[in-house]
Amino acid sequence: FFFLMIRRPPRSTQSRSSAASDVYKRQIVWLVIITFILGTTALGALFYQKYAKYNEQNVESQDGSSNVDEDTKKTNKEAFMGLFIFFWAVAAISFLLVCCFFNRIRLVIAILKAAADFVKDVCSALLVPPVMFTFQIMLYVSWLITLVYLYSTGEQKRPQEGWPFASIEVDQRLEGQLAYHLFGLLWINAFIIALGQFILASSAGIWYFMRQQMNSPVRTSVFRALRYHMGSLAFGSLILAIVQFIRITFEYIKKKSYAMGVPENAVTKFIFKCMKCCLACFERFIKFINTQAYIQVALTGKSFCSSAIAAFYLIFRNTVVFGMTHGLSIIFVFVGKLFITVIPTIAGFLVITQVEDISKRISSPISLCICFAFISYAIGSLFMQVWGMASETILQAYLVDIEVNANVATNLSLIHISEPTRLLSISYAVFCLK
């Protein structure tokens, strides 16, 4: 439903209503931006009203006695004031950004609209996340089965009295094997994610540069990934797996340290939490760089390291556009997941409660509604993953398009996607701006 709001009209009617459609999609995007600003402002006003109530009168029970002590009232007042300042600061900063970067926002809106058109034109891209998810499920099942057999190779101990199962003693050899097995899971899982990201990025790149001549971009992207870029994807996923393994190792060391008698005081907790936060931030940074590097690999065909460096400098030269695109993408992904989750859940609730034949067989609709919400959220996440990856790819393709076209006047073969692509022509994102 959310996708239908921002998609292009059918090709048969596109020539008659393209201008009206562009206006309509632009209004939808601006409506989301304005709603976000007004929503944060309203939340700030709500918290300020709560703060004002605490400031004007004491909270009393019905019999007139004090219901909340002074410390609690003071804490609530400070919390409401802090939330009021936070939401109004977010609203003010958002409003100033809209005023100062109006043209950049128009560019970002054009890119988001182009991403919606990509999803409409290349519907087979919606199959990529479910297929990759299936591969991950197969990986987890096989990994768990292997883990059981591997763990059972340890030295067995007699079961304790009253406990029917024997325990396994984990020696240094088995510990190393389990660590190796865990690292294999992290690496293969990261590789499957990288493969899915590359296929989507390559499909979006083919759509962007060869929209009129494209033929099964998803199949072409799968061939490109398996034939030319397995090494780049494996290397990028290896870096991420190493970082994730370091995080898990850190948690293991922390647990062992406490078991060996390290005092669990405020200082050690602070140190461990700081290190945990730094490792988590570093993992997010690696994930972001990997995603941008895979897009560069899909667009240029270069190695992982060259693509990561090129992506880093491209982001550095266009920090504002990248930041705004990423921010608006987060908002749209949230709104899209909200629509896709809430609407089917409400529809399912109405069906199981209003249809007499179904309602008689159900004692409580809560469990079914939870299932509806979970399945809808999973479907929405898979769908919005395609749209989010497409928007990031089209953004990079547009920026590369602009930079290269600004310096080359004739016979430009901009990038290579298995074969040389188009010559000089106006980019689709630029066309959306008009």
C-alpha positions in Angstrom: 0.0 0.0 0.0 2.8 2.4 0.9 4.6 1.5 -2.3 1.5 2.3 -4.4 1.4 5.8 -3.0 4.8 6.8 -4.5 5.0 4.5 -7.6 4.6 5.7 -11.2 1.4 5.2 -13.1 1.1 2.3 -15.5 3.0 2.7 -18.8 -0.3 2.9 -20.8 -1.3 6.0 -18.9 2.1 7.4 -18.1 2.3 9.8 -21.1 -1.0 11.3 -20.1 -0.5 11.7 -16.4 3.3 11.7 -15.8 3.3 15.4 -14.8 0.3 14.8 -12.4 2.0 11.7 -11.1 5.3 13.5 -10.4 3.4 16.2 -8.5 1.4 13.6 -6.6 4.6 11.7 -5.6 6.3 14.9 -4.7 3.4 15.9 -2.5 3.5 12.5 -0.7 7.2 13.0 0.1 6.8 16.5 1.3 3.8 15.4 3.3 5.9 12.9 5.1 8.6 15.5 5.8 6.0 18.0 7.1 4.3 15.3 9.2 7.6 14.4 10.8 8.3 18.1 11.7 4.7 18.6 13.0 4.7 15.3 14.8 7.9 16.1 16.7 6.6 19.6 17.5 3.3 18.1 18.9 5.2 15.6 21.0 7.3 18.4 22.4 4.2 20.4 23.2 2.6 17.3 24.9 5.6 16.8 27.2 5.7 20.5 28.0 2.1 20.4 29.0 2.9 17.5 31.3 5.8 19.5 32.7 3.5 22.5 33.3 1.0 20.4 35.2 3.7 19.2 37.5 4.9 22.7 37.9 1.5 24.2 38.7 0.0 21.7 41.1 0.8 18.7 43.2 -0.2 15.2 42.1 -2.8 14.1 44.6 -5.0 11.1 45.0 -8.7 11.2 45.2 -8.8 11.6 49.0 -6.4 14.6 48.8 -3.3 13.0 50.2 0.0 13.2 48.4 0.2 10.4 45.9 3.8 11.0 44.7 6.7 12.0 46.8 8.8 15.1 46.1 11.7 13.2 44.6 9.5 11.4 42.1 7.8 14.6 41.1 11.1 16.3 40.6 12.4 13.3 38.5 9.2 13.4 36.4 9.5 17.1 35.8 13.1 16.9 34.7 12.2 14.0 32.4 9.3 15.8 30.8 11.4 19.0 30.3 14.2 16.9 28.8 11.8 15.3 26.3 10.3 18.6 25.5 13.7 20.2 24.7 14.7 17.1 22.7 11.7 16.9 20.4 11.5 20.7 19.8 15.2 20.8 19.1 14.7 18.0 16.5 11.8 19.9 15.0 13.7 23.1 14.9 16.8 21.5 13.3 14.6 19.7 10.8 12.9 22.9 9.8 16.2 24.8 9.4 17.6 21.9 7.3 14.5 22.0 5.0 14.9 25.8 4.6 18.7 25.7 4.1 18.9 22.7 1.8 15.7 22.9 -0.1 17.3 22.1 -3.5 19.2 19.2 -2.0 16.0 17.9 -0.6 14.5 18.1 -4.1 17.3 15.9 -5.3 16.9 13.4 -2.5 13.1 13.2 -3.3 13.9 12.6 -6.9 16.3 9.7 -5.9 13.6 8.2 -3.6 11.0 8.4 -6.4 13.5 6.8 -8.8 14.0 4.0 -6.3 10.2 3.4 -6.1 10.2 3.2 -10.0 13.0 0.7 -9.9 11.0 -1.6 -7.6 8.0 -1.2 -10.0 10.0 -1.9 -13.1 12.2 -4.7 -11.7 9.7 -6.7 -9.7 12.0 -9.7 -9.7 14.2 -7.8 -7.3 11.6 -8.4 -4.6 12.5 -12.1 -4.7 16.2 -11.5 -3.8 15.7 -10.9 0.0 13.4 -14.0 0.5 15.9 -16.2 -1.4 18.8 -14.9 0.6 16.8 -15.4 3.8 16.1 -19.0 2.8 19.8 -19.5 2.3 20.4 -18.1 5.8 17.9 -20.4 7.3 19.6 -23.4 5.6 22.9 -22.1 6.9 21.6 -21.9 10.5 20.0 -25.3 10.5 23.1 -27.0 9.1 25.3 -25.1 11.5 23.3 -26.2 14.5 23.3 -29.8 13.4 27.1 -29.7 12.9 27.5 -27.9 16.3 25.7 -30.8 18.0 28.0 -33.4 16.5 31.0 -31.3 17.1 30.1 -30.6 20.8 29.5 -34.3 21.3 33.1 -35.1 20.5 34.2 -33.7 23.9 34.8 -35.9 26.9 31.6 -37.0 28.5 31.0 -36.8 32.2 28.7 -38.8 34.3 25.3 -37.2 34.8 24.7 -35.6 38.2 22.3 -37.2 40.6 18.7 -36.4 39.6 19.8 -35.3 36.1 19.4 -37.8 33.2 21.8 -36.2 30.7 25.6 -36.4 30.7 27.6 -33.2 30.5 30.5 -32.4 28.1 33.8 -31.2 29.2 35.1 -28.4 26.8 38.9 -28.7 26.6 41.2 -26.4 24.7 41.0 -28.5 21.5 37.2 -28.4 21.5 37.2 -24.8 22.4 39.3 -23.9 19.3 37.0 -26.0 17.1 33.9 -24.3 18.4 35.5 -20.9 17.8 36.4 -21.9 14.3 32.9 -23.2 13.7 31.4 -19.9 15.0 33.7 -17.8 12.8 32.6 -19.9 9.8 29.0 -19.1 10.6 29.7 -15.3 10.8 31.7 -15.3 7.5 29.2 -17.3 5.5 26.2 -15.3 6.9 28.0 -12.0 6.0 28.8 -13.4 2.6 25.1 -14.2 1.9 24.1 -10.7 3.0 26.8 -9.2 0.8 25.6 -11.3 -2.2 22.1 -10.1 -1.8 23.2 -6.5 -1.5 25.4 -6.8 -4.6 22.6 -8.3 -6.6 20.2 -5.5 -5.7 22.9 -2.8 -6.3 23.8 -4.3 -9.7 20.2 -4.6 -10.7 19.6 -0.9 -9.7 22.7 0.1 -11.6 21.6 -1.7 -14.8 18.2 -0.1 -14.5 19.7 3.3 -14.0 22.1 3.3 -16.9 20.4 0.8 -19.3 16.7 1.3 -18.5 15.5 1.1 -22.1 17.7 -1.8 -23.1 17.8 -3.9 -19.9 17.0 -7.6 -20.1 16.5 -9.5 -16.8 18.8 -7.3 -14.6 18.5 -9.6 -11.6 19.6 -12.7 -13.6 22.5 -10.6 -15.1 23.5 -9.4 -11.6 23.5 -13.0 -10.2 25.8 -14.0 -13.1 28.1 -11.0 -12.5 28.3 -11.8 -8.8 29.1 -15.5 -9.3 31.4 -15.0 -12.3 33.4 -11.8 -11.5 33.0 -10.6 -7.9 33.0 -13.5 -5.6 36.4 -12.5 -4.2 35.4 -8.9 -3.5 32.2 -10.1 -1.7 34.2 -12.7 0.3 36.8 -10.2 1.3 34.3 -7.6 2.5 32.3 -10.2 4.4 35.6 -11.5 6.0 36.3 -8.1 7.4 32.8 -7.9 8.9 33.0 -11.4 10.3 36.4 -10.6 12.0 34.8 -7.5 13.7 31.8 -9.5 14.8 34.0 -12.3 16.1 36.0 -9.8 18.1 32.8 -8.5 19.7 31.8 -12.0 20.7 35.3 -12.8 21.9 35.2 -9.6 24.0 31.9 -10.7 25.7 33.5 -14.1 26.4 36.6 -12.5 27.9 34.4 -10.3 30.1 32.4 -13.2 31.3 35.6 -15.2 32.1 37.1 -12.1 33.8 34.2 -11.9 36.2 34.4 -15.7 36.8 38.1 -15.4 37.6 37.5 -12.8 40.3 37.7 -9.5 38.6 35.8 -7.1 40.8 32.4 -6.2 39.3 32.5 -2.6 40.4 31.5 0.7 38.8 35.0 1.2 37.2 35.2 -2.2 35.5 31.6 -1.9 34.3 32.3 1.5 32.9 35.4 0.2 31.1 33.7 -2.8 29.7 30.6 -0.8 28.5 32.9 1.8 26.8 34.8 -1.0 25.0 31.5 -2.7 24.0 30.1 0.6 22.7 33.3 1.3 20.6 33.2 -2.2 19.1 29.5 -1.8 18.3 30.0 1.5 16.6 33.0 0.1 14.7 30.8 -2.8 13.4 28.2 -0.4 12.2 30.8 1.7 10.4 32.2 -1.5 8.7 28.7 -2.5 7.7 28.1 1.0 6.2 31.4 1.0 4.3 30.8 -2.5 3.1 27.4 -1.6 1.7 28.8 1.4 -0.1 31.8 -0.6 -1.4 29.5 -3.3 -2.8 27.6 -0.6 -4.7 30.8 0.7 -6.1 31.8 -2.8 -7.1 28.5 -3.3 -8.8 28.8 0.1 -10.7 32.4 0.0 -11.6 33.6 -3.6 -11.5 36.6 -2.7 -9.4 38.1 -4.7 -6.5 36.7 -4.3 -3.0 39.5 -2.1 -1.6 39.4 0.3 -4.6 35.7 0.4 -4.4 35.7 1.1 -0.6 38.2 4.0 -1.1 36.2 5.4 -4.0 32.9 5.1 -2.0 34.5 6.9 1.0 35.7 9.8 -1.1 32.4 10.0 -2.9 30.6 10.3 0.4 33.1 12.8 1.7 32.6 15.0 -1.4 28.8 14.8 -1.0 28.3 14.6 2.7 25.1 16.6 2.8 23.3 14.7 0.0 24.3 11.3 1.5 23.2 12.4 5.0 19.8 13.7 3.8 19.2 10.7 1.6 20.1 8.3 4.4 17.9 10.3 6.9 14.9 10.5 4.6 15.3 6.8 3.7 15.2 5.9 7.4 11.9 7.9 7.7 10.4 6.3 4.6 11.5 2.8 5.6 9.9 3.3 9.0 6.6 4.7 7.5 6.6 1.8 4.9 7.1 -0.8 7.6 4.4 0.8 9.7 1.9 0.8 6.8 2.7 -2.8 5.8 2.5 -4.0 9.4 -0.5 -2.1 10.8 -2.9 -2.3 7.8 -2.9 -6.2 7.3 -3.0 -6.6 11.1 -6.1 -4.5 11.4 -7.6 -6.2 8.4 -6.9 -9.6 10.0 -8.4 -8.5 13.3 -11.6 -7.3 11.6 -11.9 -10.6 9.7 -11.5 -12.9 12.7 -13.8 -10.8 14.9 -16.5 -9.8 12.5 -16.9 -12.9 10.3 -19.2 -15.1 12.4 -18.0 -18.5 11.1 -14.4 -17.6 12.1 -15.1 -15.7 15.3 -16.9 -18.7 16.8 -13.8 -20.9 16.5 -11.5 -18.4 18.1 -11.4 -17.8 21.8 -9.0 -14.8 21.7 -7.8 -12.9 18.6 -4.6 -11.6 20.4 -2.3 -14.5 19.4 -3.5 -14.4 15.8 -3.0 -10.7 15.6 0.5 -11.0 16.9 1.2 -13.6 14.1 -0.3 -11.2 11.6 1.9 -8.4 12.8 5.0 -10.5 12.8 4.5 -11.9 9.3 3.5 -8.4 8.0 6.6 -6.9 9.6 8.8 -9.6 8.0 7.3 -9.0 4.6 7.6 -5.2 5.0 11.3 -5.5 6.1 12.1 -7.6 3.1 10.3 -5.2 0.7 11.8 -2.0 2.2 15.2 -3.6 2.1 15.0 -3.6 -1.7 13.8 0.0 -1.8 16.5 1.2 0.6 19.3 -0.5 -1.3 18.0 0.9 -4.6 17.9 4.4 -3.3 21.5 4.2 -2.1 22.6 2.7 -5.4 20.8 5.3 -7.5 22.3 8.1 -5.3 25.9 6.8 -6.0 25.1 6.2 -9.7 23.7 9.8 -10.0 26.7 11.4 -8.3 29.2 9.4 -10.4 27.1 10.2 -13.5 27.3 14.0 -12.7 31.0 13.9 -11.9 32.0 12.0 -15.0 29.7 13.8 -17.4 31.0 17.2 -16.2 34.5 16.4 -17.5 33.9 14.3 -20.6 32.2 15.8 -23.6 32.0 13.0 -26.2 31.8 9.2 -26.5 31.6 8.5 -22.8 31.4 4.8 -21.7 30.6 5.7 -18.1 30.9 2.4 -16.4 31.0 -1.3 -17.3 28.3 -3.7 -16.3 29.6 -6.8 -18.0 29.7 -4.7 -21.2 30.1 -1.0 -21.9 27.0 0.9 -21.0 25.4 4.0 -22.6 27.0 7.1 -23.9 26.3 10.6 -22.7 22.7 11.1 -21.8 20.7 12.7 -19.1 20.3 10.7 -15.9 17.0 9.5 -14.7 17.3 11.3 -11.4 17.9 14.6 -13.2 14.8 13.9 -15.3 12.8 13.4 -12.1 13.7 16.9 -11.0 12.1 18.5 -14.0 
